[in-house]
Amino acid sequence: MSTPQLPLHHILLEPEAPVGEKHPTVILVHGLGADENDLAGLVGSLDPRVMFLSVRAPFTLEYGGYTWYDFLEAGKPEPKMFKESCDKLSRFIYEASIHYSINPKELYLLGFSMGTVMSLAMALSRPGLFRGVIANSGYLAEGTHLEYLWNDVFGMDFFVAHGTLDPRIPVQASRIIRDRLEEAHAAVEYHEFPMGHEIGEESLRAMSAWITQCIDPREN
């Protein structure tokens, strides 16, 4: 399948063991200073029935890599950049659903760090588009231009994981995510692991099992 021109640069990773014409799909959203190749390294450890689209943030950093936004202060995105990134990611998701063989009932977002912020921003402002979100080592950006539709997340699945030794984003940030989602009656699988700002092997195994568990009941 050729790669179409979409609002964000991306790579396509076809499912190794497809089960139909339309595929469960995970959109990979990287963190600060990385690119579309960063989270693609996880794919070999995840369910082979899944198609993956790994996107690149639109803003280039002077010291290399890419970012979704700058910061006004810790945990608060610069509004203009954040809005532009949200708009581009939203358009990417819409156009990717047209160009690729995505099962619209099995569309997931997988983020790490800043990528988790973006993934939650998409899913909570447009919950009807997604089956679930994998939120690694991130936080919930509030007070932005987006309106989070908490009343509409019932029935969505969320995997939230964070390192208790994370020196960049404290684990409390993911506890807040968990609490807000549970208050909204979303299905949340929550983990804390003795690791830093990373996706460790134990976390990756839990994530892989979660994805497979989400897909299996709806396989038929």
Biotite code that builds the C-alpha atoms (Angstrom):
import biotite.structure as struc

atoms = struc.array([
    struc.Atom([0.000, 0.000, 0.000], chain_id="A", res_id=1, res_name="MET", atom_name="CA", element="C"),
    struc.Atom([1.438, 3.348, -1.021], chain_id="A", res_id=2, res_name="SER", atom_name="CA", element="C"),
    struc.Atom([1.727, 6.130, 1.544], chain_id="A", res_id=3, res_name="THR", atom_name="CA", element="C"),
    struc.Atom([-0.703, 8.985, 0.741], chain_id="A", res_id=4, res_name="PRO", atom_name="CA", element="C"),
    struc.Atom([0.005, 12.634, 1.428], chain_id="A", res_id=5, res_name="GLN", atom_name="CA", element="C"),
    struc.Atom([-1.694, 13.349, 4.758], chain_id="A", res_id=6, res_name="LEU", atom_name="CA", element="C"),
    struc.Atom([-1.464, 16.340, 7.148], chain_id="A", res_id=7, res_name="PRO", atom_name="CA", element="C"),
    struc.Atom([1.315, 14.660, 9.166], chain_id="A", res_id=8, res_name="LEU", atom_name="CA", element="C"),
    struc.Atom([4.354, 12.726, 8.023], chain_id="A", res_id=9, res_name="HIS", atom_name="CA", element="C"),
    struc.Atom([3.918, 9.104, 9.081], chain_id="A", res_id=10, res_name="HIS", atom_name="CA", element="C"),
    struc.Atom([4.868, 5.510, 8.476], chain_id="A", res_id=11, res_name="ILE", atom_name="CA", element="C"),
    struc.Atom([2.553, 2.558, 7.945], chain_id="A", res_id=12, res_name="LEU", atom_name="CA", element="C"),
    struc.Atom([3.197, -0.819, 9.546], chain_id="A", res_id=13, res_name="LEU", atom_name="CA", element="C"),
    struc.Atom([0.896, -3.440, 8.061], chain_id="A", res_id=14, res_name="GLU", atom_name="CA", element="C"),
    struc.Atom([-0.487, -6.226, 10.279], chain_id="A", res_id=15, res_name="PRO", atom_name="CA", element="C"),
    struc.Atom([1.639, -9.368, 10.180], chain_id="A", res_id=16, res_name="GLU", atom_name="CA", element="C"),
    struc.Atom([-1.396, -11.615, 10.696], chain_id="A", res_id=17, res_name="ALA", atom_name="CA", element="C"),
    struc.Atom([-4.436, -9.798, 9.265], chain_id="A", res_id=18, res_name="PRO", atom_name="CA", element="C"),
    struc.Atom([-7.861, -11.252, 10.036], chain_id="A", res_id=19, res_name="VAL", atom_name="CA", element="C"),
    struc.Atom([-9.960, -9.325, 7.532], chain_id="A", res_id=20, res_name="GLY", atom_name="CA", element="C"),
    struc.Atom([-10.072, -6.477, 5.059], chain_id="A", res_id=21, res_name="GLU", atom_name="CA", element="C"),
    struc.Atom([-10.440, -3.870, 7.811], chain_id="A", res_id=22, res_name="LYS", atom_name="CA", element="C"),
    struc.Atom([-7.838, -3.911, 10.565], chain_id="A", res_id=23, res_name="HIS", atom_name="CA", element="C"),
    struc.Atom([-7.721, -3.022, 14.235], chain_id="A", res_id=24, res_name="PRO", atom_name="CA", element="C"),
    struc.Atom([-5.478, 0.044, 14.108], chain_id="A", res_id=25, res_name="THR", atom_name="CA", element="C"),
    struc.Atom([-3.244, 1.824, 16.594], chain_id="A", res_id=26, res_name="VAL", atom_name="CA", element="C"),
    struc.Atom([-1.980, 5.342, 15.916], chain_id="A", res_id=27, res_name="ILE", atom_name="CA", element="C"),
    struc.Atom([1.407, 5.852, 17.581], chain_id="A", res_id=28, res_name="LEU", atom_name="CA", element="C"),
    struc.Atom([2.039, 9.361, 18.953], chain_id="A", res_id=29, res_name="VAL", atom_name="CA", element="C"),
    struc.Atom([5.613, 10.029, 20.056], chain_id="A", res_id=30, res_name="HIS", atom_name="CA", element="C"),
    struc.Atom([6.968, 12.255, 22.787], chain_id="A", res_id=31, res_name="GLY", atom_name="CA", element="C"),
    struc.Atom([9.173, 15.348, 22.912], chain_id="A", res_id=32, res_name="LEU", atom_name="CA", element="C"),
    struc.Atom([12.287, 15.214, 20.735], chain_id="A", res_id=33, res_name="GLY", atom_name="CA", element="C"),
    struc.Atom([11.456, 11.911, 19.050], chain_id="A", res_id=34, res_name="ALA", atom_name="CA", element="C"),
    struc.Atom([9.984, 11.121, 15.643], chain_id="A", res_id=35, res_name="ASP", atom_name="CA", element="C"),
    struc.Atom([7.770, 8.596, 13.898], chain_id="A", res_id=36, res_name="GLU", atom_name="CA", element="C"),
    struc.Atom([10.376, 5.841, 14.238], chain_id="A", res_id=37, res_name="ASN", atom_name="CA", element="C"),
    struc.Atom([10.543, 6.012, 18.024], chain_id="A", res_id=38, res_name="ASP", atom_name="CA", element="C"),
    struc.Atom([7.445, 4.046, 19.052], chain_id="A", res_id=39, res_name="LEU", atom_name="CA", element="C"),
    struc.Atom([7.546, 1.905, 15.911], chain_id="A", res_id=40, res_name="ALA", atom_name="CA", element="C"),
    struc.Atom([10.082, -0.237, 17.746], chain_id="A", res_id=41, res_name="GLY", atom_name="CA", element="C"),
    struc.Atom([7.286, -1.497, 20.004], chain_id="A", res_id=42, res_name="LEU", atom_name="CA", element="C"),
    struc.Atom([5.292, -3.027, 17.179], chain_id="A", res_id=43, res_name="VAL", atom_name="CA", element="C"),
    struc.Atom([7.097, -6.389, 17.147], chain_id="A", res_id=44, res_name="GLY", atom_name="CA", element="C"),
    struc.Atom([5.963, -6.977, 20.736], chain_id="A", res_id=45, res_name="SER", atom_name="CA", element="C"),
    struc.Atom([2.302, -6.165, 20.086], chain_id="A", res_id=46, res_name="LEU", atom_name="CA", element="C"),
    struc.Atom([-0.592, -8.103, 18.580], chain_id="A", res_id=47, res_name="ASP", atom_name="CA", element="C"),
    struc.Atom([0.225, -9.107, 14.963], chain_id="A", res_id=48, res_name="PRO", atom_name="CA", element="C"),
    struc.Atom([-3.388, -8.522, 13.861], chain_id="A", res_id=49, res_name="ARG", atom_name="CA", element="C"),
    struc.Atom([-2.994, -4.777, 14.387], chain_id="A", res_id=50, res_name="VAL", atom_name="CA", element="C"),
    struc.Atom([-2.104, -2.181, 11.753], chain_id="A", res_id=51, res_name="MET", atom_name="CA", element="C"),
    struc.Atom([0.003, 0.691, 13.049], chain_id="A", res_id=52, res_name="PHE", atom_name="CA", element="C"),
    struc.Atom([0.316, 4.273, 11.843], chain_id="A", res_id=53, res_name="LEU", atom_name="CA", element="C"),
    struc.Atom([3.153, 6.179, 13.468], chain_id="A", res_id=54, res_name="SER", atom_name="CA", element="C"),
    struc.Atom([2.972, 9.964, 13.106], chain_id="A", res_id=55, res_name="VAL", atom_name="CA", element="C"),
    struc.Atom([5.580, 12.720, 13.351], chain_id="A", res_id=56, res_name="ARG", atom_name="CA", element="C"),
    struc.Atom([4.887, 15.924, 15.286], chain_id="A", res_id=57, res_name="ALA", atom_name="CA", element="C"),
    struc.Atom([4.769, 19.026, 13.054], chain_id="A", res_id=58, res_name="PRO", atom_name="CA", element="C"),
    struc.Atom([7.338, 21.242, 14.797], chain_id="A", res_id=59, res_name="PHE", atom_name="CA", element="C"),
    struc.Atom([11.100, 20.794, 14.525], chain_id="A", res_id=60, res_name="THR", atom_name="CA", element="C"),
    struc.Atom([13.377, 21.277, 17.523], chain_id="A", res_id=61, res_name="LEU", atom_name="CA", element="C"),
    struc.Atom([16.674, 23.118, 17.168], chain_id="A", res_id=62, res_name="GLU", atom_name="CA", element="C"),
    struc.Atom([18.600, 20.318, 18.847], chain_id="A", res_id=63, res_name="TYR", atom_name="CA", element="C"),
    struc.Atom([16.956, 17.598, 16.751], chain_id="A", res_id=64, res_name="GLY", atom_name="CA", element="C"),
    struc.Atom([13.724, 15.678, 16.770], chain_id="A", res_id=65, res_name="GLY", atom_name="CA", element="C"),
    struc.Atom([10.184, 16.999, 16.762], chain_id="A", res_id=66, res_name="TYR", atom_name="CA", element="C"),
    struc.Atom([7.625, 18.383, 19.164], chain_id="A", res_id=67, res_name="THR", atom_name="CA", element="C"),
    struc.Atom([3.884, 18.877, 19.337], chain_id="A", res_id=68, res_name="TRP", atom_name="CA", element="C"),
    struc.Atom([4.161, 22.149, 21.277], chain_id="A", res_id=69, res_name="TYR", atom_name="CA", element="C"),
    struc.Atom([6.298, 24.352, 23.495], chain_id="A", res_id=70, res_name="ASP", atom_name="CA", element="C"),
    struc.Atom([5.495, 25.064, 27.131], chain_id="A", res_id=71, res_name="PHE", atom_name="CA", element="C"),
    struc.Atom([4.261, 28.209, 28.838], chain_id="A", res_id=72, res_name="LEU", atom_name="CA", element="C"),
    struc.Atom([5.063, 26.479, 32.133], chain_id="A", res_id=73, res_name="GLU", atom_name="CA", element="C"),
    struc.Atom([5.322, 22.901, 33.347], chain_id="A", res_id=74, res_name="ALA", atom_name="CA", element="C"),
    struc.Atom([2.327, 20.943, 32.099], chain_id="A", res_id=75, res_name="GLY", atom_name="CA", element="C"),
    struc.Atom([0.780, 23.856, 30.172], chain_id="A", res_id=76, res_name="LYS", atom_name="CA", element="C"),
    struc.Atom([1.105, 23.791, 26.358], chain_id="A", res_id=77, res_name="PRO", atom_name="CA", element="C"),
    struc.Atom([1.677, 26.954, 24.361], chain_id="A", res_id=78, res_name="GLU", atom_name="CA", element="C"),
    struc.Atom([-1.861, 27.557, 23.011], chain_id="A", res_id=79, res_name="PRO", atom_name="CA", element="C"),
    struc.Atom([-1.136, 28.337, 19.357], chain_id="A", res_id=80, res_name="LYS", atom_name="CA", element="C"),
    struc.Atom([1.187, 25.380, 18.798], chain_id="A", res_id=81, res_name="MET", atom_name="CA", element="C"),
    struc.Atom([-1.059, 23.039, 20.744], chain_id="A", res_id=82, res_name="PHE", atom_name="CA", element="C"),
    struc.Atom([-4.082, 24.013, 18.672], chain_id="A", res_id=83, res_name="LYS", atom_name="CA", element="C"),
    struc.Atom([-2.195, 23.631, 15.396], chain_id="A", res_id=84, res_name="GLU", atom_name="CA", element="C"),
    struc.Atom([-0.964, 20.194, 16.407], chain_id="A", res_id=85, res_name="SER", atom_name="CA", element="C"),
    struc.Atom([-4.422, 19.132, 17.559], chain_id="A", res_id=86, res_name="CYS", atom_name="CA", element="C"),
    struc.Atom([-5.935, 20.322, 14.285], chain_id="A", res_id=87, res_name="ASP", atom_name="CA", element="C"),
    struc.Atom([-3.344, 18.489, 12.194], chain_id="A", res_id=88, res_name="LYS", atom_name="CA", element="C"),
    struc.Atom([-3.604, 15.292, 14.192], chain_id="A", res_id=89, res_name="LEU", atom_name="CA", element="C"),
    struc.Atom([-7.388, 15.431, 13.975], chain_id="A", res_id=90, res_name="SER", atom_name="CA", element="C"),
    struc.Atom([-7.258, 15.898, 10.198], chain_id="A", res_id=91, res_name="ARG", atom_name="CA", element="C"),
    struc.Atom([-4.689, 13.117, 9.916], chain_id="A", res_id=92, res_name="PHE", atom_name="CA", element="C"),
    struc.Atom([-6.985, 10.696, 11.744], chain_id="A", res_id=93, res_name="ILE", atom_name="CA", element="C"),
    struc.Atom([-9.927, 11.640, 9.524], chain_id="A", res_id=94, res_name="TYR", atom_name="CA", element="C"),
    struc.Atom([-7.988, 11.306, 6.273], chain_id="A", res_id=95, res_name="GLU", atom_name="CA", element="C"),
    struc.Atom([-6.193, 8.136, 7.369], chain_id="A", res_id=96, res_name="ALA", atom_name="CA", element="C"),
    struc.Atom([-9.586, 6.542, 7.960], chain_id="A", res_id=97, res_name="SER", atom_name="CA", element="C"),
    struc.Atom([-10.378, 7.216, 4.300], chain_id="A", res_id=98, res_name="ILE", atom_name="CA", element="C"),
    struc.Atom([-7.063, 6.113, 2.789], chain_id="A", res_id=99, res_name="HIS", atom_name="CA", element="C"),
    struc.Atom([-6.229, 3.087, 4.944], chain_id="A", res_id=100, res_name="TYR", atom_name="CA", element="C"),
    struc.Atom([-8.102, -0.127, 5.775], chain_id="A", res_id=101, res_name="SER", atom_name="CA", element="C"),
    struc.Atom([-8.951, 0.885, 9.338], chain_id="A", res_id=102, res_name="ILE", atom_name="CA", element="C"),
    struc.Atom([-11.715, -0.837, 11.255], chain_id="A", res_id=103, res_name="ASN", atom_name="CA", element="C"),
    struc.Atom([-13.515, 2.235, 12.641], chain_id="A", res_id=104, res_name="PRO", atom_name="CA", element="C"),
    struc.Atom([-14.766, 0.230, 15.638], chain_id="A", res_id=105, res_name="LYS", atom_name="CA", element="C"),
    struc.Atom([-11.212, -0.745, 16.583], chain_id="A", res_id=106, res_name="GLU", atom_name="CA", element="C"),
    struc.Atom([-9.226, 2.486, 16.371], chain_id="A", res_id=107, res_name="LEU", atom_name="CA", element="C"),
    struc.Atom([-6.814, 3.171, 19.220], chain_id="A", res_id=108, res_name="TYR", atom_name="CA", element="C"),
    struc.Atom([-4.265, 5.830, 20.140], chain_id="A", res_id=109, res_name="LEU", atom_name="CA", element="C"),
    struc.Atom([-0.960, 4.961, 21.804], chain_id="A", res_id=110, res_name="LEU", atom_name="CA", element="C"),
    struc.Atom([1.021, 7.827, 23.253], chain_id="A", res_id=111, res_name="GLY", atom_name="CA", element="C"),
    struc.Atom([4.164, 8.298, 25.285], chain_id="A", res_id=112, res_name="PHE", atom_name="CA", element="C"),
    struc.Atom([4.819, 11.413, 27.388], chain_id="A", res_id=113, res_name="SER", atom_name="CA", element="C"),
    struc.Atom([3.811, 14.407, 25.224], chain_id="A", res_id=114, res_name="MET", atom_name="CA", element="C"),
    struc.Atom([2.271, 11.885, 22.852], chain_id="A", res_id=115, res_name="GLY", atom_name="CA", element="C"),
    struc.Atom([-0.004, 10.800, 25.692], chain_id="A", res_id=116, res_name="THR", atom_name="CA", element="C"),
    struc.Atom([-1.096, 14.409, 26.136], chain_id="A", res_id=117, res_name="VAL", atom_name="CA", element="C"),
    struc.Atom([-1.989, 14.567, 22.447], chain_id="A", res_id=118, res_name="MET", atom_name="CA", element="C"),
    struc.Atom([-3.710, 11.175, 22.492], chain_id="A", res_id=119, res_name="SER", atom_name="CA", element="C"),
    struc.Atom([-5.888, 12.099, 25.447], chain_id="A", res_id=120, res_name="LEU", atom_name="CA", element="C"),
    struc.Atom([-6.657, 15.465, 23.841], chain_id="A", res_id=121, res_name="ALA", atom_name="CA", element="C"),
    struc.Atom([-7.940, 13.692, 20.737], chain_id="A", res_id=122, res_name="MET", atom_name="CA", element="C"),
    struc.Atom([-9.863, 10.955, 22.517], chain_id="A", res_id=123, res_name="ALA", atom_name="CA", element="C"),
    struc.Atom([-11.530, 13.115, 25.160], chain_id="A", res_id=124, res_name="LEU", atom_name="CA", element="C"),
    struc.Atom([-12.584, 15.829, 22.722], chain_id="A", res_id=125, res_name="SER", atom_name="CA", element="C"),
    struc.Atom([-13.767, 13.345, 20.048], chain_id="A", res_id=126, res_name="ARG", atom_name="CA", element="C"),
    struc.Atom([-14.591, 10.184, 22.011], chain_id="A", res_id=127, res_name="PRO", atom_name="CA", element="C"),
    struc.Atom([-16.870, 8.753, 19.349], chain_id="A", res_id=128, res_name="GLY", atom_name="CA", element="C"),
    struc.Atom([-13.923, 8.167, 17.007], chain_id="A", res_id=129, res_name="LEU", atom_name="CA", element="C"),
    struc.Atom([-11.900, 5.843, 19.227], chain_id="A", res_id=130, res_name="PHE", atom_name="CA", element="C"),
    struc.Atom([-12.229, 2.495, 20.930], chain_id="A", res_id=131, res_name="ARG", atom_name="CA", element="C"),
    struc.Atom([-9.470, 3.215, 23.407], chain_id="A", res_id=132, res_name="GLY", atom_name="CA", element="C"),
    struc.Atom([-6.235, 4.906, 24.415], chain_id="A", res_id=133, res_name="VAL", atom_name="CA", element="C"),
    struc.Atom([-2.881, 3.687, 25.712], chain_id="A", res_id=134, res_name="ILE", atom_name="CA", element="C"),
    struc.Atom([-1.489, 6.486, 27.861], chain_id="A", res_id=135, res_name="ALA", atom_name="CA", element="C"),
    struc.Atom([2.148, 6.051, 28.878], chain_id="A", res_id=136, res_name="ASN", atom_name="CA", element="C"),
    struc.Atom([3.949, 8.451, 31.239], chain_id="A", res_id=137, res_name="SER", atom_name="CA", element="C"),
    struc.Atom([1.892, 11.510, 30.382], chain_id="A", res_id=138, res_name="GLY", atom_name="CA", element="C"),
    struc.Atom([-0.514, 14.020, 31.822], chain_id="A", res_id=139, res_name="TYR", atom_name="CA", element="C"),
    struc.Atom([-3.884, 15.575, 31.103], chain_id="A", res_id=140, res_name="LEU", atom_name="CA", element="C"),
    struc.Atom([-3.627, 19.046, 29.537], chain_id="A", res_id=141, res_name="ALA", atom_name="CA", element="C"),
    struc.Atom([-6.512, 21.127, 30.851], chain_id="A", res_id=142, res_name="GLU", atom_name="CA", element="C"),
    struc.Atom([-7.417, 24.771, 30.356], chain_id="A", res_id=143, res_name="GLY", atom_name="CA", element="C"),
    struc.Atom([-6.793, 24.540, 26.596], chain_id="A", res_id=144, res_name="THR", atom_name="CA", element="C"),
    struc.Atom([-9.015, 25.354, 23.610], chain_id="A", res_id=145, res_name="HIS", atom_name="CA", element="C"),
    struc.Atom([-10.488, 21.849, 23.732], chain_id="A", res_id=146, res_name="LEU", atom_name="CA", element="C"),
    struc.Atom([-13.655, 20.748, 25.441], chain_id="A", res_id=147, res_name="GLU", atom_name="CA", element="C"),
    struc.Atom([-13.335, 17.313, 26.985], chain_id="A", res_id=148, res_name="TYR", atom_name="CA", element="C"),
    struc.Atom([-16.581, 15.362, 26.652], chain_id="A", res_id=149, res_name="LEU", atom_name="CA", element="C"),
    struc.Atom([-16.377, 13.388, 29.870], chain_id="A", res_id=150, res_name="TRP", atom_name="CA", element="C"),
    struc.Atom([-20.000, 12.301, 29.637], chain_id="A", res_id=151, res_name="ASN", atom_name="CA", element="C"),
    struc.Atom([-19.286, 10.491, 26.366], chain_id="A", res_id=152, res_name="ASP", atom_name="CA", element="C"),
    struc.Atom([-16.310, 8.306, 27.353], chain_id="A", res_id=153, res_name="VAL", atom_name="CA", element="C"),
    struc.Atom([-18.452, 5.566, 28.880], chain_id="A", res_id=154, res_name="PHE", atom_name="CA", element="C"),
    struc.Atom([-17.658, 2.348, 27.021], chain_id="A", res_id=155, res_name="GLY", atom_name="CA", element="C"),
    struc.Atom([-14.155, 3.422, 25.990], chain_id="A", res_id=156, res_name="MET", atom_name="CA", element="C"),
    struc.Atom([-11.111, 1.469, 27.176], chain_id="A", res_id=157, res_name="ASP", atom_name="CA", element="C"),
    struc.Atom([-8.003, 3.106, 28.617], chain_id="A", res_id=158, res_name="PHE", atom_name="CA", element="C"),
    struc.Atom([-4.614, 1.652, 29.536], chain_id="A", res_id=159, res_name="PHE", atom_name="CA", element="C"),
    struc.Atom([-2.684, 4.044, 31.758], chain_id="A", res_id=160, res_name="VAL", atom_name="CA", element="C"),
    struc.Atom([0.894, 3.325, 32.889], chain_id="A", res_id=161, res_name="ALA", atom_name="CA", element="C"),
    struc.Atom([3.590, 5.370, 34.605], chain_id="A", res_id=162, res_name="HIS", atom_name="CA", element="C"),
    struc.Atom([6.941, 4.875, 36.280], chain_id="A", res_id=163, res_name="GLY", atom_name="CA", element="C"),
    struc.Atom([7.135, 5.554, 40.002], chain_id="A", res_id=164, res_name="THR", atom_name="CA", element="C"),
    struc.Atom([10.724, 6.751, 39.466], chain_id="A", res_id=165, res_name="LEU", atom_name="CA", element="C"),
    struc.Atom([9.904, 9.121, 36.592], chain_id="A", res_id=166, res_name="ASP", atom_name="CA", element="C"),
    struc.Atom([12.037, 12.286, 37.007], chain_id="A", res_id=167, res_name="PRO", atom_name="CA", element="C"),
    struc.Atom([10.300, 14.248, 34.223], chain_id="A", res_id=168, res_name="ARG", atom_name="CA", element="C"),
    struc.Atom([6.581, 13.753, 34.761], chain_id="A", res_id=169, res_name="ILE", atom_name="CA", element="C"),
    struc.Atom([5.597, 12.662, 38.275], chain_id="A", res_id=170, res_name="PRO", atom_name="CA", element="C"),
    struc.Atom([3.496, 9.530, 38.640], chain_id="A", res_id=171, res_name="VAL", atom_name="CA", element="C"),
    struc.Atom([0.784, 11.652, 40.245], chain_id="A", res_id=172, res_name="GLN", atom_name="CA", element="C"),
    struc.Atom([-0.044, 12.934, 36.747], chain_id="A", res_id=173, res_name="ALA", atom_name="CA", element="C"),
    struc.Atom([-1.245, 9.498, 35.673], chain_id="A", res_id=174, res_name="SER", atom_name="CA", element="C"),
    struc.Atom([-3.112, 9.012, 38.929], chain_id="A", res_id=175, res_name="ARG", atom_name="CA", element="C"),
    struc.Atom([-5.079, 12.132, 38.034], chain_id="A", res_id=176, res_name="ILE", atom_name="CA", element="C"),
    struc.Atom([-5.802, 10.691, 34.572], chain_id="A", res_id=177, res_name="ILE", atom_name="CA", element="C"),
    struc.Atom([-6.996, 7.452, 36.164], chain_id="A", res_id=178, res_name="ARG", atom_name="CA", element="C"),
    struc.Atom([-9.210, 9.214, 38.663], chain_id="A", res_id=179, res_name="ASP", atom_name="CA", element="C"),
    struc.Atom([-10.827, 11.481, 36.067], chain_id="A", res_id=180, res_name="ARG", atom_name="CA", element="C"),
    struc.Atom([-11.525, 8.556, 33.735], chain_id="A", res_id=181, res_name="LEU", atom_name="CA", element="C"),
    struc.Atom([-12.971, 6.405, 36.497], chain_id="A", res_id=182, res_name="GLU", atom_name="CA", element="C"),
    struc.Atom([-15.209, 9.280, 37.574], chain_id="A", res_id=183, res_name="GLU", atom_name="CA", element="C"),
    struc.Atom([-16.474, 9.374, 33.972], chain_id="A", res_id=184, res_name="ALA", atom_name="CA", element="C"),
    struc.Atom([-17.144, 5.603, 34.104], chain_id="A", res_id=185, res_name="HIS", atom_name="CA", element="C"),
    struc.Atom([-14.615, 4.694, 31.433], chain_id="A", res_id=186, res_name="ALA", atom_name="CA", element="C"),
    struc.Atom([-12.935, 1.283, 31.638], chain_id="A", res_id=187, res_name="ALA", atom_name="CA", element="C"),
    struc.Atom([-9.421, 1.875, 32.998], chain_id="A", res_id=188, res_name="VAL", atom_name="CA", element="C"),
    struc.Atom([-6.543, -0.547, 33.437], chain_id="A", res_id=189, res_name="GLU", atom_name="CA", element="C"),
    struc.Atom([-3.961, 1.266, 35.532], chain_id="A", res_id=190, res_name="TYR", atom_name="CA", element="C"),
    struc.Atom([-0.346, 0.322, 36.251], chain_id="A", res_id=191, res_name="HIS", atom_name="CA", element="C"),
    struc.Atom([2.612, 1.764, 38.104], chain_id="A", res_id=192, res_name="GLU", atom_name="CA", element="C"),
    struc.Atom([6.022, 0.237, 37.504], chain_id="A", res_id=193, res_name="PHE", atom_name="CA", element="C"),
    struc.Atom([9.404, 0.793, 39.198], chain_id="A", res_id=194, res_name="PRO", atom_name="CA", element="C"),
    struc.Atom([10.904, 2.604, 36.205], chain_id="A", res_id=195, res_name="MET", atom_name="CA", element="C"),
    struc.Atom([11.776, 6.088, 35.018], chain_id="A", res_id=196, res_name="GLY", atom_name="CA", element="C"),
    struc.Atom([10.456, 8.035, 32.033], chain_id="A", res_id=197, res_name="HIS", atom_name="CA", element="C"),
    struc.Atom([10.221, 5.072, 29.696], chain_id="A", res_id=198, res_name="GLU", atom_name="CA", element="C"),
    struc.Atom([8.244, 2.079, 28.532], chain_id="A", res_id=199, res_name="ILE", atom_name="CA", element="C"),
    struc.Atom([9.899, -0.840, 30.289], chain_id="A", res_id=200, res_name="GLY", atom_name="CA", element="C"),
    struc.Atom([9.585, -4.539, 29.485], chain_id="A", res_id=201, res_name="GLU", atom_name="CA", element="C"),
    struc.Atom([6.996, -5.167, 32.198], chain_id="A", res_id=202, res_name="GLU", atom_name="CA", element="C"),
    struc.Atom([4.925, -2.226, 31.007], chain_id="A", res_id=203, res_name="SER", atom_name="CA", element="C"),
    struc.Atom([5.203, -3.382, 27.394], chain_id="A", res_id=204, res_name="LEU", atom_name="CA", element="C"),
    struc.Atom([3.966, -6.869, 28.309], chain_id="A", res_id=205, res_name="ARG", atom_name="CA", element="C"),
    struc.Atom([0.971, -5.405, 30.131], chain_id="A", res_id=206, res_name="ALA", atom_name="CA", element="C"),
    struc.Atom([0.228, -3.114, 27.195], chain_id="A", res_id=207, res_name="MET", atom_name="CA", element="C"),
    struc.Atom([0.429, -5.986, 24.728], chain_id="A", res_id=208, res_name="SER", atom_name="CA", element="C"),
    struc.Atom([-1.937, -8.116, 26.798], chain_id="A", res_id=209, res_name="ALA", atom_name="CA", element="C"),
    struc.Atom([-4.369, -5.206, 27.061], chain_id="A", res_id=210, res_name="TRP", atom_name="CA", element="C"),
    struc.Atom([-4.474, -4.668, 23.287], chain_id="A", res_id=211, res_name="ILE", atom_name="CA", element="C"),
    struc.Atom([-5.094, -8.354, 22.647], chain_id="A", res_id=212, res_name="THR", atom_name="CA", element="C"),
    struc.Atom([-7.805, -8.485, 25.302], chain_id="A", res_id=213, res_name="GLN", atom_name="CA", element="C"),
    struc.Atom([-9.544, -5.487, 23.718], chain_id="A", res_id=214, res_name="CYS", atom_name="CA", element="C"),
    struc.Atom([-9.493, -7.022, 20.249], chain_id="A", res_id=215, res_name="ILE", atom_name="CA", element="C"),
    struc.Atom([-10.434, -10.623, 21.077], chain_id="A", res_id=216, res_name="ASP", atom_name="CA", element="C"),
    struc.Atom([-14.050, -10.152, 22.230], chain_id="A", res_id=217, res_name="PRO", atom_name="CA", element="C"),
    struc.Atom([-14.866, -8.279, 19.027], chain_id="A", res_id=218, res_name="ARG", atom_name="CA", element="C"),
    struc.Atom([-12.974, -10.555, 16.655], chain_id="A", res_id=219, res_name="GLU", atom_name="CA", element="C"),
    struc.Atom([-16.186, -11.952, 15.229], chain_id="A", res_id=220, res_name="ASN", atom_name="CA", element="C"),
])
